[in-house]
């Protein structure tokens, strides 16, 4: 089966080099309108989008997001933030605290957003971000997700003046493809290792060998990590690396705000 939407989905690659053409206001508005049509929990739209064009701010982000210079060269950046601030400010402006106090016998208490609220808002924000990605791709505008925006929470909070209960979950670099851009599609894991019927299925040793065969071909004995195999090498480069530890620290700091404490 094939159609225009499926063609866009299969054509898209992460784009880190951009044509000199700007993303026009019309194109950006089209992308943002598409993002806002994304599915959302209870129609709450638990996210905010910050459009970033300022060269100085892009340069700062290229350093704070794990030193990736191409971020500064993208024509436009879209920061998608999980946002419970607006709803809770709305609650407070409309007497929800007082309502909860008057209805304690019914089990109500006015509580700060909790960890579950953060996850729900992250879902909303990421679904909207992916709508933006696909809308952009359909217009010939490529994108690259920057997960490192999760790092350095305090710095990004100050840089974007983020109030409580707002967490930057995804940064998108967006720009036009160059005419000579060669799309390289990394090989994905086979569907049988990802999609299960009815319940989770643990893989066998043989299946793990088959699943990672392509990745393991990238292992080099003279790697800078002193790793004896691909799993060790990848862990040293990604999972156990300094930026991953900073990401974990940053998220722990942010989670202190999403405590569910009585307000």
Phi, psi and omega in degrees: 000145181205146173202180186297321180296315180296324177298318178297316181299319182279339181280330189296136172227162174289126185251123182239000173231137192234148174292160182286346179296138176283160169276118185287164177299320179296317179295316181296317178299321179297317180295316182291322177297321177294320178301319184283355173271001183294152173304144184212143183296117177059024183056032182274337184051065186279055180204162170228153179239126177250122179271128185238116176239341184300121183302322181294318180292322177296321178296318178298318180292326179296335178269316184288337179264058173065034172054067179239096188302331185295338179302319182291340184266352178290137180302324180212145175243143175240119177262118177260121183242131170295130191223108171254357182300313186297317180294319183286330173291320176300317177303312184293327179287347185238028169071024180292324177301312181294323177299315180297319179295324180283346183236035180302323183296343177267005176090011180274140169212141183276105187248147174296159174306145182250177180304321180295326177293323177297314181297320179296317179294323176298319177302311180303313184295318183288324176296318178296320179299318181292326173300319179297319179300312183289321176299315178300314180301322180294339178262005182082018180252117182276173184207161174214127176285138175243096179289342183292353175298341178289339178284167172051051185305313183298320180295313181291328177299316180288319183300322183253007179054049182280126176282179176303150175069026172232124185231122180286111187256335181208136174243129179249125167271132182224140178186166180288147172292144169287152183300327183264013184294129178263118182280122177249118182259105178301144180290130178269163173298149177298145183304327183294342179267355186241323186254122182239152178267123169072324182204163180294142178236123177283140184275152177276168177301319180295321179293322176297320179297318180291319182299318186259011184303316182294316179296320184293340176291346180274352182293138176233133182298328182268035180291154185285358184258357183066029183275143182269350179202176184295320181302314179295319182295316181292320178300316181294324183280329187238285192300319183260008186285167183299321182293328177291323177293322177294321178299316179296317178298315182299316180295321178299321178297313181297322183297337179298333179283331184265066192257345183072015181292155177293129182267000000 
